[in-house]
Amino acid sequence: MKEEELKKMTVKEVIELPEFLEEMKVQVKIEQDTHTEEIARGRLRRTPLDAIREKGVLCADKMVELFASVVAKTLEGYSSSERQYIYGVGMLCFGRVLNRLRE
């Protein structure tokens, strides 16, 4: 994709790309695996990931929706640390998708 086309895209348009969902699936899996390993080693206690998992929203589709809500500043019912975690994971995916589109 050309640089000019990328500059014209909104955040919402990037989030709606199938590439973004695929990247989110990969990242959610990485987060879960890393979290499980750290807990098994006894290095980790309760994290925002635990709270998100308990709410039943730790899947790529739901995380994309939550990220869009965090960006739009309309997400309610989540603590600031949970929102920061969702934002961090989403921005990581966002950056990777933009870099891939530039290629």
C-alpha positions in Angstrom: 0.0 0.0 0.0 1.3 3.5 -0.8 2.4 5.8 1.9 -0.2 8.4 0.8 -3.0 5.9 1.2 -1.8 5.0 4.6 -1.7 8.6 5.7 -5.4 9.0 4.7 -6.5 6.0 6.7 -8.2 6.5 10.0 -7.5 4.4 13.1 -10.9 2.9 12.8 -10.2 1.8 9.2 -6.9 0.1 10.2 -8.7 -1.6 13.1 -11.3 -3.0 10.7 -8.7 -4.6 8.4 -8.6 -8.4 8.5 -4.8 -8.1 9.0 -5.4 -6.3 12.3 -7.6 -9.2 13.6 -5.0 -11.7 12.5 -2.3 -9.8 14.3 -4.5 -9.5 17.4 -5.0 -13.3 17.4 -1.3 -13.9 17.3 -0.6 -11.3 20.1 -3.4 -12.6 22.4 -1.9 -16.1 22.1 1.6 -14.8 22.8 0.3 -12.9 25.9 -1.5 -16.0 27.2 1.5 -18.3 26.7 3.9 -15.8 28.3 1.5 -15.2 31.2 1.1 -18.9 31.8 4.8 -19.5 31.8 5.5 -16.7 34.2 2.9 -17.9 36.7 4.3 -21.5 36.5 7.7 -20.1 37.4 6.2 -18.1 40.3 7.3 -14.8 38.9 3.9 -13.3 38.4 1.0 -12.4 40.6 -2.4 -11.0 39.6 -2.2 -8.9 36.4 -4.7 -7.0 34.2 -4.6 -10.1 32.0 -6.2 -12.1 34.8 -9.0 -9.6 35.2 -9.7 -9.5 31.5 -9.6 -13.3 31.3 -12.2 -13.5 34.2 -14.5 -11.2 32.3 -14.4 -13.6 29.4 -13.2 -11.2 26.8 -9.7 -12.6 26.2 -10.2 -13.5 22.6 -9.0 -11.6 19.5 -12.5 -10.4 18.3 -13.4 -9.0 21.7 -10.0 -7.5 22.2 -10.3 -5.6 18.9 -13.6 -4.2 20.0 -12.2 -3.2 23.4 -9.2 -1.6 21.8 -11.5 0.5 19.5 -13.4 1.5 22.6 -10.3 2.5 24.5 -9.1 4.6 21.5 -12.5 6.3 21.3 -12.4 6.7 25.1 -15.8 5.1 25.5 -14.8 2.0 27.4 -16.5 1.6 30.8 -16.5 -1.0 33.4 -12.7 -1.6 33.2 -10.0 -0.3 35.6 -7.3 2.0 34.3 -4.7 -0.8 34.4 -7.0 -3.0 32.3 -7.5 -0.2 29.8 -3.8 0.4 29.6 -3.2 -3.2 29.0 -5.8 -3.4 26.2 -4.3 -0.2 24.7 -0.8 -1.6 24.9 -1.6 -4.8 23.2 -3.7 -3.0 20.6 -1.0 -0.4 19.8 1.5 -3.2 19.4 -0.7 -4.9 16.8 -1.6 -1.5 15.2 2.1 -0.7 14.6 2.9 -4.2 13.2 0.0 -3.9 10.8 1.0 -0.5 9.6 4.6 -1.7 9.1 3.3 -4.7 7.1 1.1 -2.4 4.9 4.1 -0.2 4.1 6.0 -3.1 2.7 
